[in-house]
Amino acid sequence: MATAKINPCTGSTLLQPISDLINLPIDQVNFVVCQLFALLTAVWFRLYLHPSKTSTFVRHFVATLLGFYFALFCFGWYALHFVFQSGITYTIMILAGAEHMHKYCFVVALGYLSLCQVTRVYIFDYGMYSADFTGPMMIITQKITSLAFEIHDGLARKDEQLTPSQRRLAVRRMPSLLEYFSYNCNFMGILVGPTSSYKDYIAFIEGTAYHSKYSETNGKENGKYKQSEPSPKMEVIHKLAVCAISLLVYLTVSKRFSVERNVDDAFIASTPFYTRVIYLYLSMLTTRPKYYFAWTLADAINNAAGFGFNGYNKDGTPRWDLVSNIRIANIEFATSFKMFLDNWNIQTALWLKRVCYERCPYNPTAATFLLSAIWHGVYPGYYLTFLTGIVMTKTARAIRHNVRQYFLGSSTHKLIYDVITGAGTQVAISYTVVPFVLLSVPPSLKFYKSCYFCLHIICFLVITMLSLKPRQIRDKPTENSLHQEHLQGGLVGNNSHSATDNNSNQKRKAT
């Protein structure tokens, strides 16, 4: 492993004076400035390159060109990896045919991403937790594999073989090269994403998204709100306010609660166990705002361009959560492991569900966790986190299946259950993701050893003692059951495609 670092940034050094002034790495400065510039560009794109004013070709071309420019500014020649990964998989799509291309694209895209991650981590900058070129490649990998499966569903499978969700997302023709690069590398999502379905993106470019969402609202056209396109202005302002608060919290509080202190010998030796548990929760809590900032800003950029409209609420207000990646309130007040995961990195969870969980014939929960670990990267800490996550998920499932029913008799009992499971969820999440932040095995095992592997032991005892009851064969979910699933904040209900993803509600998604 190389230790010398000649130049940690291969992108533009134009903003180096700003980097020196605010004492932030130049690659992070480039990233934030590009995202802010993308926000302004998105407003211009929506107003002056509206589908009613220009052709889809121009919209595709400009979105792609700007995306490549931002990539070059941030990552320099490393941005060529984006072109190569997209180009080679498009060639596979053309040559392999619809019958097998999803398998080949999945292996090649994920394999190329892993190769780049190995090179970056073990050759150049192990442990350098900063902006890097494999971040955008992770999003592009999601888009490549999603589209490959959607084309396979649309061209190689019969409609009766598809689930309602797969039928809705199926792509019935091969995209052109420009459409393909526009989808993968547009300026709105080139740096952070989020991932979206190909059909949703094309509907946005062609200007048909609003009409389809009007029709989906309450199952029919809502004449009261269809006279004009809804403006995303208030939603963008709201999300920018969330970004500002998240950034402020991260910059002012996170340094006071360092995750590394959880494995500090002096801290472990001198601090009571219950105090360490509280500190563990606070240290993980204060790491989340940086993700809230990045994902909410990315969401605001897409909304500012007009992408993300998802119909109307019952009170007639427009929804702009089609490509949202987080629901902060549901995360911070989650009452179950599943509820937390379903509201964290939502679009990645949907990708894992659609390309792995729904299609894997054997142990889909473990397979989904494994794919998630491989996709995230090659740091050993990721694998410790996801292995622990499998155990945590099965334990939470066993508790809910066997215990929850006894607390539903009254609102007071349910409140007690929610408070206990809410606190337990936050501690379990914090305990699980410590290796994800520490990255390497020795400090991660040191942390678990300092906690006596307590939650691991508890999980194994719970799984052993609370054997899962056999699941009854269920009929297809009714409309009312789908509505209840939506209200409960499950993965299916949290996404715009809730009504079409109900086929997999019998499974419990884990990412």
C-alpha positions as a Python dict, from the first residue, in 0.01 Angstrom:
ca = {
    (1, 'M'): (0, 0, 0),
    (2, 'A'): (145, 331, -104),
    (3, 'T'): (171, 598, 161),
    (4, 'A'): (293, 890, -45),
    (5, 'K'): (26, 1125, -176),
    (6, 'I'): (149, 1350, -451),
    (7, 'N'): (-174, 1533, -521),
    (8, 'P'): (-499, 1437, -353),
    (9, 'C'): (-700, 1636, -605),
    (10, 'T'): (-692, 1567, -978),
    (11, 'G'): (-962, 1822, -1057),
    (12, 'S'): (-940, 2197, -1104),
    (13, 'T'): (-725, 2401, -866),
    (14, 'L'): (-898, 2727, -962),
    (15, 'L'): (-1059, 2747, -618),
    (16, 'Q'): (-741, 2672, -422),
    (17, 'P'): (-737, 3021, -259),
    (18, 'I'): (-1087, 2959, -121),
    (19, 'S'): (-976, 2615, -2),
    (20, 'D'): (-682, 2769, 186),
    (21, 'L'): (-900, 3045, 330),
    (22, 'I'): (-1166, 2818, 482),
    (23, 'N'): (-930, 2527, 551),
    (24, 'L'): (-1123, 2268, 354),
    (25, 'P'): (-971, 2023, 101),
    (26, 'I'): (-986, 2155, -254),
    (27, 'D'): (-1183, 1853, -377),
    (28, 'Q'): (-1458, 1926, -124),
    (29, 'V'): (-1463, 2292, -223),
    (30, 'N'): (-1491, 2194, -590),
    (31, 'F'): (-1776, 1958, -507),
    (32, 'V'): (-1981, 2215, -311),
    (33, 'V'): (-1925, 2491, -567),
    (34, 'C'): (-2024, 2262, -854),
    (35, 'Q'): (-2341, 2161, -671),
    (36, 'L'): (-2432, 2524, -606),
    (37, 'F'): (-2362, 2609, -968),
    (38, 'A'): (-2571, 2309, -1072),
    (39, 'L'): (-2857, 2452, -865),
    (40, 'L'): (-2846, 2779, -1057),
    (41, 'T'): (-2808, 2593, -1384),
    (42, 'A'): (-3110, 2379, -1298),
    (43, 'V'): (-3329, 2690, -1264),
    (44, 'W'): (-3207, 2811, -1603),
    (45, 'F'): (-3263, 2466, -1752),
    (46, 'R'): (-3624, 2456, -1633),
    (47, 'L'): (-3708, 2809, -1747),
    (48, 'Y'): (-3521, 2844, -2075),
    (49, 'L'): (-3487, 2485, -2196),
    (50, 'H'): (-3841, 2387, -2106),
    (51, 'P'): (-3985, 2105, -2323),
    (52, 'S'): (-4229, 2356, -2473),
    (53, 'K'): (-3942, 2577, -2588),
    (54, 'T'): (-3684, 2333, -2721),
    (55, 'S'): (-3639, 1978, -2843),
    (56, 'T'): (-3562, 1671, -2637),
    (57, 'F'): (-3232, 1643, -2826),
    (58, 'V'): (-3120, 1982, -2696),
    (59, 'R'): (-3228, 1899, -2341),
    (60, 'H'): (-3041, 1567, -2351),
    (61, 'F'): (-2732, 1725, -2507),
    (62, 'V'): (-2708, 2020, -2268),
    (63, 'A'): (-2773, 1803, -1959),
    (64, 'T'): (-2500, 1562, -2068),
    (65, 'L'): (-2248, 1830, -2165),
    (66, 'L'): (-2288, 2012, -1834),
    (67, 'G'): (-2259, 1684, -1648),
    (68, 'F'): (-1927, 1604, -1812),
    (69, 'Y'): (-1801, 1956, -1739),
    (70, 'F'): (-1880, 1925, -1368),
    (71, 'A'): (-1714, 1584, -1362),
    (72, 'L'): (-1398, 1718, -1526),
    (73, 'F'): (-1389, 2017, -1293),
    (74, 'C'): (-1412, 1795, -983),
    (75, 'F'): (-1215, 1488, -1088),
    (76, 'G'): (-999, 1579, -1387),
    (77, 'W'): (-905, 1289, -1612),
    (78, 'Y'): (-1061, 1042, -1367),
    (79, 'A'): (-1394, 1149, -1517),
    (80, 'L'): (-1301, 936, -1819),
    (81, 'H'): (-1395, 636, -1604),
    (82, 'F'): (-1755, 753, -1621),
    (83, 'V'): (-1742, 756, -2001),
    (84, 'F'): (-1567, 421, -2022),
    (85, 'Q'): (-1800, 246, -1779),
    (86, 'S'): (-2107, 380, -1957),
    (87, 'G'): (-1962, 314, -2303),
    (88, 'I'): (-1860, -47, -2246),
    (89, 'T'): (-2195, -139, -2090),
    (90, 'Y'): (-2385, 27, -2375),
    (91, 'T'): (-2182, -182, -2616),
    (92, 'I'): (-2277, -492, -2418),
    (93, 'M'): (-2644, -395, -2438),
    (94, 'I'): (-2622, -366, -2815),
    (95, 'L'): (-2422, -685, -2875),
    (96, 'A'): (-2549, -922, -2607),
    (97, 'G'): (-2920, -883, -2671),
    (98, 'A'): (-3205, -839, -2429),
    (99, 'E'): (-3205, -1200, -2307),
    (100, 'H'): (-2870, -1189, -2125),
    (101, 'M'): (-2753, -827, -2126),
    (102, 'H'): (-2879, -758, -1771),
    (103, 'K'): (-2644, -1026, -1632),
    (104, 'Y'): (-2342, -909, -1832),
    (105, 'C'): (-2402, -541, -1754),
    (106, 'F'): (-2447, -617, -1386),
    (107, 'V'): (-2117, -807, -1364),
    (108, 'V'): (-1918, -563, -1578),
    (109, 'A'): (-2051, -243, -1420),
    (110, 'L'): (-2013, -369, -1063),
    (111, 'G'): (-1678, -532, -1141),
    (112, 'Y'): (-1539, -213, -1297),
    (113, 'L'): (-1661, -10, -999),
    (114, 'S'): (-1494, -254, -758),
    (115, 'L'): (-1169, -241, -956),
    (116, 'C'): (-1163, 138, -932),
    (117, 'Q'): (-1243, 125, -562),
    (118, 'V'): (-960, -122, -496),
    (119, 'T'): (-718, 99, -689),
    (120, 'R'): (-823, 415, -508),
    (121, 'V'): (-825, 265, -158),
    (122, 'Y'): (-523, 34, -157),
    (123, 'I'): (-293, 214, -398),
    (124, 'F'): (-360, 584, -357),
    (125, 'D'): (-535, 706, -43),
    (126, 'Y'): (-653, 446, 207),
    (127, 'G'): (-874, 605, 468),
    (128, 'M'): (-901, 939, 289),
    (129, 'Y'): (-1269, 1001, 346),
    (130, 'S'): (-1322, 1281, 96),
    (131, 'A'): (-1474, 1345, -243),
    (132, 'D'): (-1349, 1082, -489),
    (133, 'F'): (-1428, 972, -840),
    (134, 'T'): (-1578, 638, -734),
    (135, 'G'): (-1869, 819, -569),
    (136, 'P'): (-2029, 919, -902),
    (137, 'M'): (-1942, 576, -1039),
    (138, 'M'): (-2154, 419, -766),
    (139, 'I'): (-2456, 615, -892),
    (140, 'I'): (-2376, 535, -1256),
    (141, 'T'): (-2349, 166, -1165),
    (142, 'Q'): (-2697, 181, -1018),
    (143, 'K'): (-2834, 344, -1331),
    (144, 'I'): (-2660, 103, -1570),
    (145, 'T'): (-2780, -208, -1390),
    (146, 'S'): (-3131, -73, -1332),
    (147, 'L'): (-3172, 13, -1700),
    (148, 'A'): (-3031, -323, -1810),
    (149, 'F'): (-3288, -507, -1600),
    (150, 'E'): (-3567, -276, -1719),
    (151, 'I'): (-3477, -336, -2084),
    (152, 'H'): (-3459, -710, -2017),
    (153, 'D'): (-3805, -696, -1859),
    (154, 'G'): (-3944, -495, -2149),
    (155, 'L'): (-3793, -687, -2441),
    (156, 'A'): (-3722, -1041, -2320),
    (157, 'R'): (-4002, -1123, -2077),
    (158, 'K'): (-4377, -1149, -2116),
    (159, 'D'): (-4603, -913, -1926),
    (160, 'E'): (-4755, -1194, -1723),
    (161, 'Q'): (-4405, -1284, -1596),
    (162, 'L'): (-4351, -935, -1454),
    (163, 'T'): (-4458, -793, -1122),
    (164, 'P'): (-4668, -474, -1139),
    (165, 'S'): (-4361, -268, -1053),
    (166, 'Q'): (-4147, -435, -1319),
    (167, 'R'): (-4424, -390, -1573),
    (168, 'R'): (-4449, -18, -1502),
    (169, 'L'): (-4072, 36, -1523),
    (170, 'A'): (-4008, -193, -1820),
    (171, 'V'): (-3834, -23, -2113),
    (172, 'R'): (-3970, -133, -2451),
    (173, 'R'): (-3694, 0, -2677),
    (174, 'M'): (-3319, 44, -2667),
    (175, 'P'): (-3219, 399, -2573),
    (176, 'S'): (-3005, 598, -2812),
    (177, 'L'): (-2644, 667, -2715),
    (178, 'L'): (-2730, 1028, -2626),
    (179, 'E'): (-3027, 921, -2415),
    (180, 'Y'): (-2808, 666, -2237),
    (181, 'F'): (-2532, 914, -2150),
    (182, 'S'): (-2786, 1178, -2056),
    (183, 'Y'): (-2949, 938, -1811),
    (184, 'N'): (-2617, 828, -1661),
    (185, 'C'): (-2423, 1155, -1658),
    (186, 'N'): (-2665, 1449, -1653),
    (187, 'F'): (-2554, 1754, -1455),
    (188, 'M'): (-2832, 1717, -1197),
    (189, 'G'): (-2710, 1381, -1070),
    (190, 'I'): (-2353, 1331, -1189),
    (191, 'L'): (-2195, 1409, -850),
    (192, 'V'): (-2439, 1276, -590),
    (193, 'G'): (-2734, 1131, -778),
    (194, 'P'): (-2984, 1024, -677),
    (195, 'T'): (-3075, 729, -894),
    (196, 'S'): (-3407, 737, -1076),
    (197, 'S'): (-3583, 504, -1312),
    (198, 'Y'): (-3504, 552, -1681),
    (199, 'K'): (-3871, 601, -1769),
    (200, 'D'): (-3912, 875, -1508),
    (201, 'Y'): (-3605, 1056, -1640),
    (202, 'I'): (-3718, 1034, -2002),
    (203, 'A'): (-4065, 1158, -1904),
    (204, 'F'): (-3897, 1459, -1740),
    (205, 'I'): (-3686, 1533, -2048),
    (206, 'E'): (-3982, 1496, -2284),
    (207, 'G'): (-4212, 1701, -2062),
    (208, 'T'): (-4470, 1426, -2008),
    (209, 'A'): (-4403, 1369, -1637),
    (210, 'Y'): (-4664, 1619, -1517),
    (211, 'H'): (-4944, 1469, -1722),
    (212, 'S'): (-4872, 1115, -1603),
    (213, 'K'): (-4857, 1225, -1240),
    (214, 'Y'): (-5186, 1414, -1276),
    (215, 'S'): (-5341, 1091, -1399),
    (216, 'E'): (-5192, 889, -1113),
    (217, 'T'): (-5330, 1121, -845),
    (218, 'N'): (-5628, 938, -696),
    (219, 'G'): (-5632, 719, -1006),
    (220, 'K'): (-5769, 986, -1237),
    (221, 'E'): (-5691, 1329, -1370),
    (222, 'N'): (-5722, 1598, -1110),
    (223, 'G'): (-5880, 1879, -1306),
    (224, 'K'): (-5845, 2130, -1026),
    (225, 'Y'): (-5464, 2127, -1044),
    (226, 'K'): (-5387, 2037, -1402),
    (227, 'Q'): (-5413, 2382, -1555),
    (228, 'S'): (-5048, 2470, -1504),
    (229, 'E'): (-4727, 2300, -1406),
    (230, 'P'): (-4657, 2328, -1034),
    (231, 'S'): (-4361, 2542, -939),
    (232, 'P'): (-4087, 2377, -731),
    (233, 'K'): (-3979, 2712, -585),
    (234, 'M'): (-4112, 2668, -232),
    (235, 'E'): (-3993, 2308, -217),
    (236, 'V'): (-3644, 2410, -329),
    (237, 'I'): (-3633, 2690, -71),
    (238, 'H'): (-3742, 2449, 201),
    (239, 'K'): (-3476, 2195, 105),
    (240, 'L'): (-3206, 2461, 89),
    (241, 'A'): (-3302, 2565, 442),
    (242, 'V'): (-3261, 2202, 552),
    (243, 'C'): (-2920, 2201, 381),
    (244, 'A'): (-2812, 2515, 566),
    (245, 'I'): (-2920, 2378, 905),
    (246, 'S'): (-2757, 2040, 837),
    (247, 'L'): (-2430, 2201, 734),
    (248, 'L'): (-2431, 2430, 1038),
    (249, 'V'): (-2494, 2140, 1274),
    (250, 'Y'): (-2224, 1931, 1112),
    (251, 'L'): (-1960, 2205, 1121),
    (252, 'T'): (-2033, 2313, 1479),
    (253, 'V'): (-2124, 1992, 1661),
    (254, 'S'): (-1971, 1692, 1485),
    (255, 'K'): (-1613, 1763, 1597),
    (256, 'R'): (-1724, 1757, 1959),
    (257, 'F'): (-1848, 1400, 1925),
    (258, 'S'): (-1577, 1219, 1734),
    (259, 'V'): (-1661, 859, 1643),
    (260, 'E'): (-1297, 763, 1698),
    (261, 'R'): (-1332, 846, 2067),
    (262, 'N'): (-1548, 535, 2106),
    (263, 'V'): (-1230, 328, 2071),
    (264, 'D'): (-1002, 555, 2273),
    (265, 'D'): (-840, 356, 2555),
    (266, 'A'): (-862, 638, 2811),
    (267, 'F'): (-1227, 701, 2730),
    (268, 'I'): (-1315, 333, 2756),
    (269, 'A'): (-1130, 292, 3086),
    (270, 'S'): (-1266, 601, 3258),
    (271, 'T'): (-1626, 618, 3135),
    (272, 'P'): (-1921, 418, 3269),
    (273, 'F'): (-2085, 186, 3019),
    (274, 'Y'): (-2418, 373, 3009),
    (275, 'T'): (-2236, 702, 2941),
    (276, 'R'): (-2047, 537, 2657),
    (277, 'V'): (-2377, 421, 2508),
    (278, 'I'): (-2511, 777, 2517),
    (279, 'Y'): (-2188, 908, 2362),
    (280, 'L'): (-2206, 638, 2095),
    (281, 'Y'): (-2554, 755, 1998),
    (282, 'L'): (-2452, 1123, 1993),
    (283, 'S'): (-2137, 1056, 1790),
    (284, 'M'): (-2332, 870, 1523),
    (285, 'L'): (-2615, 1123, 1534),
    (286, 'T'): (-2376, 1407, 1451),
    (287, 'T'): (-2226, 1224, 1154),
    (288, 'R'): (-2561, 1214, 972),
    (289, 'P'): (-2603, 1588, 891),
    (290, 'K'): (-2332, 1573, 624),
    (291, 'Y'): (-2538, 1312, 441),
    (292, 'Y'): (-2854, 1516, 497),
    (293, 'F'): (-2676, 1814, 340),
    (294, 'A'): (-2545, 1633, 34),
    (295, 'W'): (-2862, 1435, -44),
    (296, 'T'): (-3103, 1720, 24),
    (297, 'L'): (-2900, 1956, -194),
    (298, 'A'): (-2899, 1698, -473),
    (299, 'D'): (-3276, 1664, -436),
    (300, 'A'): (-3317, 2043, -453),
    (301, 'I'): (-3110, 2056, -772),
    (302, 'N'): (-3331, 1799, -942),
    (303, 'N'): (-3645, 1978, -825),
    (304, 'A'): (-3514, 2315, -945),
    (305, 'A'): (-3475, 2163, -1292),
    (306, 'G'): (-3834, 2037, -1277),
    (307, 'F'): (-3749, 1675, -1201),
    (308, 'G'): (-3904, 1503, -902),
    (309, 'F'): (-4272, 1596, -925),
    (310, 'N'): (-4472, 1311, -777),
    (311, 'G'): (-4836, 1415, -796),
    (312, 'Y'): (-5040, 1594, -532),
    (313, 'N'): (-5117, 1548, -168),
    (314, 'K'): (-5479, 1529, -57),
    (315, 'D'): (-5479, 1900, 25),
    (316, 'G'): (-5376, 1985, -330),
    (317, 'T'): (-5013, 2073, -255),
    (318, 'P'): (-4760, 1930, -503),
    (319, 'R'): (-4526, 1653, -396),
    (320, 'W'): (-4162, 1676, -502),
    (321, 'D'): (-4027, 1354, -353),
    (322, 'L'): (-3996, 1128, -658),
    (323, 'V'): (-3617, 1114, -626),
    (324, 'S'): (-3580, 1207, -260),
    (325, 'N'): (-3314, 1007, -77),
    (326, 'I'): (-3397, 1069, 288),
    (327, 'R'): (-3683, 1142, 524),
    (328, 'I'): (-3510, 1296, 821),
    (329, 'A'): (-3796, 1283, 1073),
    (330, 'N'): (-3860, 915, 1000),
    (331, 'I'): (-3490, 844, 1045),
    (332, 'E'): (-3445, 1025, 1374),
    (333, 'F'): (-3768, 890, 1522),
    (334, 'A'): (-3760, 542, 1370),
    (335, 'T'): (-3924, 276, 1585),
    (336, 'S'): (-3772, -19, 1402),
    (337, 'F'): (-3455, -117, 1221),
    (338, 'K'): (-3656, -151, 901),
    (339, 'M'): (-3814, 192, 935),
    (340, 'F'): (-3469, 349, 969),
    (341, 'L'): (-3332, 169, 665),
    (342, 'D'): (-3642, 238, 457),
    (343, 'N'): (-3596, 612, 500),
    (344, 'W'): (-3217, 625, 463),
    (345, 'N'): (-3069, 640, 112),
    (346, 'I'): (-3411, 557, -30),
    (347, 'Q'): (-3316, 537, -398),
    (348, 'T'): (-3029, 297, -324),
    (349, 'A'): (-3269, 83, -121),
    (350, 'L'): (-3506, 74, -416),
    (351, 'W'): (-3222, -22, -649),
    (352, 'L'): (-3116, -307, -421),
    (353, 'K'): (-3476, -421, -396),
    (354, 'R'): (-3539, -419, -771),
    (355, 'V'): (-3216, -574, -897),
    (356, 'C'): (-3146, -815, -611),
    (357, 'Y'): (-3406, -867, -341),
    (358, 'E'): (-3701, -927, -576),
    (359, 'R'): (-3500, -1147, -811),
    (360, 'C'): (-3272, -1350, -585),
    (361, 'P'): (-3413, -1703, -541),
    (362, 'Y'): (-3207, -1789, -230),
    (363, 'N'): (-3183, -1592, 96),
    (364, 'P'): (-3256, -1251, -58),
    (365, 'T'): (-3189, -1064, 268),
    (366, 'A'): (-2827, -1186, 293),
    (367, 'A'): (-2775, -1140, -82),
    (368, 'T'): (-2901, -782, -63),
    (369, 'F'): (-2670, -697, 227),
    (370, 'L'): (-2377, -851, 40),
    (371, 'L'): (-2452, -654, -277),
    (372, 'S'): (-2484, -338, -71),
    (373, 'A'): (-2144, -400, 87),
    (374, 'I'): (-1975, -469, -247),
    (375, 'W'): (-2135, -160, -401),
    (376, 'H'): (-2025, 65, -113),
    (377, 'G'): (-1659, -27, -151),
    (378, 'V'): (-1373, -241, -29),
    (379, 'Y'): (-1311, -107, 320),
    (380, 'P'): (-1338, -406, 559),
    (381, 'G'): (-1550, -200, 797),
    (382, 'Y'): (-1831, -196, 541),
    (383, 'Y'): (-1853, -575, 550),
    (384, 'L'): (-1853, -585, 930),
    (385, 'T'): (-2140, -339, 930),
    (386, 'F'): (-2347, -530, 678),
    (387, 'L'): (-2280, -868, 840),
    (388, 'T'): (-2396, -722, 1170),
    (389, 'G'): (-2690, -568, 986),
    (390, 'I'): (-2810, -909, 872),
    (391, 'V'): (-2823, -1030, 1231),
    (392, 'M'): (-2989, -709, 1350),
    (393, 'T'): (-3253, -729, 1079),
    (394, 'K'): (-3343, -1090, 1158),
    (395, 'T'): (-3359, -1007, 1530),
    (396, 'A'): (-3582, -704, 1476),
    (397, 'R'): (-3804, -915, 1253),
    (398, 'A'): (-3832, -1186, 1521),
    (399, 'I'): (-3917, -936, 1794),
    (400, 'R'): (-4180, -761, 1587),
    (401, 'H'): (-4333, -1090, 1476),
    (402, 'N'): (-4356, -1235, 1827),
    (403, 'V'): (-4381, -941, 2067),
    (404, 'R'): (-4549, -642, 1905),
    (405, 'Q'): (-4895, -796, 1900),
    (406, 'Y'): (-4909, -787, 2281),
    (407, 'F'): (-4874, -407, 2286),
    (408, 'L'): (-5154, -322, 2042),
    (409, 'G'): (-5437, -351, 2293),
    (410, 'S'): (-5430, 17, 2393),
    (411, 'S'): (-5271, 341, 2283),
    (412, 'T'): (-5073, 357, 2607),
    (413, 'H'): (-4921, 14, 2556),
    (414, 'K'): (-4840, 96, 2195),
    (415, 'L'): (-4673, 420, 2302),
    (416, 'I'): (-4460, 229, 2552),
    (417, 'Y'): (-4365, -18, 2279),
    (418, 'D'): (-4278, 264, 2038),
    (419, 'V'): (-4061, 443, 2294),
    (420, 'I'): (-3871, 127, 2384),
    (421, 'T'): (-3823, 14, 2025),
    (422, 'G'): (-3734, 370, 1917),
    (423, 'A'): (-3454, 393, 2172),
    (424, 'G'): (-3343, 39, 2093),
    (425, 'T'): (-3339, 113, 1721),
    (426, 'Q'): (-3114, 419, 1760),
    (427, 'V'): (-2868, 228, 1982),
    (428, 'A'): (-2871, -73, 1748),
    (429, 'I'): (-2811, 143, 1440),
    (430, 'S'): (-2526, 328, 1612),
    (431, 'Y'): (-2370, 0, 1727),
    (432, 'T'): (-2403, -149, 1378),
    (433, 'V'): (-2255, 134, 1172),
    (434, 'V'): (-1944, 212, 1381),
    (435, 'P'): (-1726, -11, 1155),
    (436, 'F'): (-1872, 170, 852),
    (437, 'V'): (-1723, 495, 984),
    (438, 'L'): (-1400, 351, 1126),
    (439, 'L'): (-1339, 163, 797),
    (440, 'S'): (-1081, -91, 917),
    (441, 'V'): (-1110, -413, 1118),
    (442, 'P'): (-882, -359, 1425),
    (443, 'P'): (-1058, -47, 1564),
    (444, 'S'): (-1398, -194, 1478),
    (445, 'L'): (-1329, -515, 1669),
    (446, 'K'): (-1181, -309, 1951),
    (447, 'F'): (-1509, -121, 1975),
    (448, 'Y'): (-1720, -436, 1977),
    (449, 'K'): (-1488, -593, 2233),
    (450, 'S'): (-1520, -287, 2457),
    (451, 'C'): (-1897, -340, 2441),
    (452, 'Y'): (-1851, -711, 2513),
    (453, 'F'): (-2018, -788, 2178),
    (454, 'C'): (-2336, -734, 2377),
    (455, 'L'): (-2580, -671, 2092),
    (456, 'H'): (-2439, -957, 1888),
    (457, 'I'): (-2496, -1192, 2183),
    (458, 'I'): (-2844, -1052, 2248),
    (459, 'C'): (-2935, -1095, 1883),
    (460, 'F'): (-2831, -1459, 1874),
    (461, 'L'): (-3021, -1527, 2196),
    (462, 'V'): (-3334, -1356, 2065),
    (463, 'I'): (-3322, -1541, 1734),
    (464, 'T'): (-3277, -1869, 1921),
    (465, 'M'): (-3551, -1808, 2176),
    (466, 'L'): (-3806, -1638, 1953),
    (467, 'S'): (-3840, -1878, 1667),
    (468, 'L'): (-4031, -1719, 1383),
    (469, 'K'): (-4384, -1842, 1345),
    (470, 'P'): (-4467, -1993, 1007),
    (471, 'R'): (-4601, -1727, 779),
    (472, 'Q'): (-4952, -1785, 654),
    (473, 'I'): (-5010, -1789, 286),
    (474, 'R'): (-5144, -1446, 205),
    (475, 'D'): (-5378, -1333, -64),
    (476, 'K'): (-5286, -1043, -280),
    (477, 'P'): (-5286, -721, -75),
    (478, 'T'): (-5601, -518, -91),
    (479, 'E'): (-5608, -149, -164),
    (480, 'N'): (-5664, -82, 207),
    (481, 'S'): (-5362, -292, 307),
    (482, 'L'): (-5148, -101, 62),
    (483, 'H'): (-5269, 222, 217),
    (484, 'Q'): (-5179, 94, 563),
    (485, 'E'): (-4832, -7, 441),
    (486, 'H'): (-4789, 344, 308),
    (487, 'L'): (-4886, 497, 641),
    (488, 'Q'): (-4646, 271, 831),
    (489, 'G'): (-4350, 415, 640),
    (490, 'G'): (-4229, 93, 482),
    (491, 'L'): (-3998, 96, 184),
    (492, 'V'): (-4279, 28, -59),
    (493, 'G'): (-4508, 291, 83),
    (494, 'N'): (-4234, 551, 106),
    (495, 'N'): (-4179, 551, -266),
    (496, 'S'): (-4395, 683, -544),
    (497, 'H'): (-4430, 335, -685),
    (498, 'S'): (-4602, 199, -375),
    (499, 'A'): (-4904, 68, -556),
    (500, 'T'): (-4696, -130, -800),
    (501, 'D'): (-4438, -270, -561),
    (502, 'N'): (-4686, -453, -339),
    (503, 'N'): (-4583, -793, -466),
    (504, 'S'): (-4280, -793, -242),
    (505, 'N'): (-4451, -673, 74),
    (506, 'Q'): (-4445, -1032, 200),
    (507, 'K'): (-4069, -1000, 227),
    (508, 'R'): (-3886, -764, 456),
    (509, 'K'): (-3638, -550, 274),
    (510, 'A'): (-3293, -494, 426),
    (511, 'T'): (-3016, -280, 283),
}
